Structures are given as structure tokens and as C-alpha cells.
Amino acid sequence: MIDPVLDGEAERDDTRDQQHPHDDDEDLESAHASVQFAWMELCLEELGGMTTLEQITVADAEAGERLDRILAAHLATLSRSRLKKLIETGQVSLDGETINDPSMRVKGGQSFVIALPAPVADRPEPQAMPLSIVYEDDQLLVLDKPAGLVVHPAPGNPDRTLVNALLAHCGDSLAGIGGVKRPGIVHRIDKDTSGLMVVAKTDLAQQKLSADFAAHSLTRSYLAVVRGVPSPRDGTIATRIGRSRVNRKKMAVVTNGGKEAVTHYHVQRALGLRAALVECRLATGRTHQIRVHLTSIGHPLIGDQTYGRGRSAGLPETARAFTRQALHANLIGFNHPVSGVYLEFSSQLPADMAELIAALERA
């Protein structure tokens, strides 16, 4: 099975341990316990109570072993491959620093904290929710996803997702199409990005649409409201994108590793002197691609709490108060997986982005 294209954000939170090494001094031990307890509470709160924490301390006799082996020895209920994945995704920390190298050689006395996301049910439950469907036949449907809706269940978002709504809408016919955990999903857009998505309703549609996404043969356009006015007004941003080595919650332009990412942009119009409405066409589909690319040229999306924080000086109050990335998937086009006929759909800007643009033009 081809994995869904990750237009959207990886719905995952990294955790960071704030504890310090043990000390024989009772006052320091007390302070350390308080900090550790406070951090644990904060961690569990941020992850919606869906995460438990395990702490293991390396014995002197275990010094020199690989980290993933040591964790597997101490946490017998988890496989080594599962623990390796937890390390690589930033769920293991040492002295307040995230550790992401499973092959790290441990030292005696080191104390590691592991954040264990609660298991997600193998089969999401149908949940009736309103859907804005713009096209549907027996093979697929196209819908307009609102901002704030998570695409599929994951730790921290176990239900009330698009997948739950699709199962209720399509019934048993959708179950298992492309996998039981993400039935029908061939691509994703971020939770706080609005706009058009195509969903497969049969195995044939899932296979062909997934192949088209992997080959980048679809037409996709996004509208973004950005800080400043890009110059030149038409351009192509071509880089490699990978996970940030500084903050594991973020993606970044990287020189080594990562994956090729290409975004074509066009400034539709300036919104005063401090913002612009920009159309972006994707030649690839990397996680957070548009957000990372526009930030990399100095024009982060207004409202982007991950990549644009602290860059709203000089903007009107409406823009400063905008709490989601101002990004909308406004167009998608593809060949029908059975008939071969080219289909193209467009979506108007949602009300919040339209109001943001109006406020910027008045400023």
C-alpha cells in the first residue's frame, strides 16, 4: 500500500524532560522532584492526557549499550522497533534534551524519560458530522475541509476526525479502503489548513489516486496570506525539507538529508505594504511544505503559530489575532481513476481568511 501523501502536519507532539540528575543533597532532590512533577503534569496536559511517562535509569553494568536495547530491556511490553520509533520521533529525553538517536551509547546513571502515546483504536468508530461535499460518485468524493478538523485519529485526537465522519457518511463500504486506520485517505492537509481533499471510496480509486499523488501528476493550488510582499512576485522555491534538528516539532530547509521540495508561487495582490495574497502550486507534497518554503524566503504565513510566531509587528489587530495559518487549498484537479476524465474543483476562501484580507486592505 502506498502511504498517504503528507500535505498536512504530522499530528504529533514532541515532549521534553525537564529533570536533572539525582543529587545527594536533600534540598536539591526536593527541588528536582518538584520540577520533574511539574513537567510531567505539563507534558500530559499538552498531549490531552493521552500520554503516559516511563523513566528508566541505566545501571553501571549497562554502560556502553545502545539506547534502544536498554529501553527494550527495561520496558518488556514494548518491542525494540516500537521503542526505536519513539526515539526517532522525539519521545525520549535526557536531562531536558530530546534524544533522537537509537544507537546512542548510554552511560551508567543516566536517567531517560519516555513519553508513551496511548494506543489508537485499530478501527475508528463512525461519527456523524457535517461534511461539505462538493462532488461524489461510486469511486471517490471531494470535500471542503474546515480549519480545525483533524484528518485521521492519532494520539491526542482519538475521534471526531474526518475519518470518523467519512465512515458515518459512507458506511461499511469505506472500511479498510487503503488501510483500517486511515480508510479512504490518499493525502492530508494540516489540521488548521482549510480546503479541498479527495477521498477514495474503492480499492481501485485508492491505488490510482495514491499513485498520482506519488507521481505529483495532480493539479493543486493553495492560497496563503503572508507577511510582507514577496519579490520577485513570481518564483520557484526548490530546497530539501526535513525535520528540524533544533525543534523536532518543526520541519526545516536542510542541506543534508530530507526530501526534495518544489513550490511555485505567484503574488496575486499586495494587501497594503505589509502583507500579500499568494497562490502556491505544489510540484511535491512534503509535510508543512508551503509554510516552510514561504518562511525560508522571509514571508511566513500570517497566523502560523509554528513558523511565524513573533513576526506580526506592524500588522493590524485582526491579523495579529489570527490564530491559524492563513492557508487554504483552493483548487484540486486529477484524472478520474476509472473514466480517465479530468476533473477540477475550486473552493472559495473561508470567511475568516476573507475577513483577514479585508482588514489588511483597509489598514
Secondary structure, DSSP 8 states (H G I E B T S, - for coil): ----EE-S---------------SSHHHHHHHHHHHHHHHHHHHHHTTT-EEEEEEE--GGGTTSBHHHHHHHH-TTS-HHHHHHHHHTT-EEETTEEE--TT-B--TT-EEEEEEE----SS---------EEEE-SSEEEEEE-TT--SS-BTTB-SSSHHHHHHHHHGGGGTTTT-SSSTTBSEE--TT-EEEEEEE-SHHHHHHHHHHHHTT-SEEEEEEEEES--SSSEEEEEEEEEE-SS-TTSEEEESSSSEEEEEEEEEEEE-TTSEEEEEEEESS--TTHHHHHHHHTT--BTT-TTTSTT--TTS-HHHHT--S--EEEEEEEEE-TTT--EEEEE----HHHHHHHHHHHH-
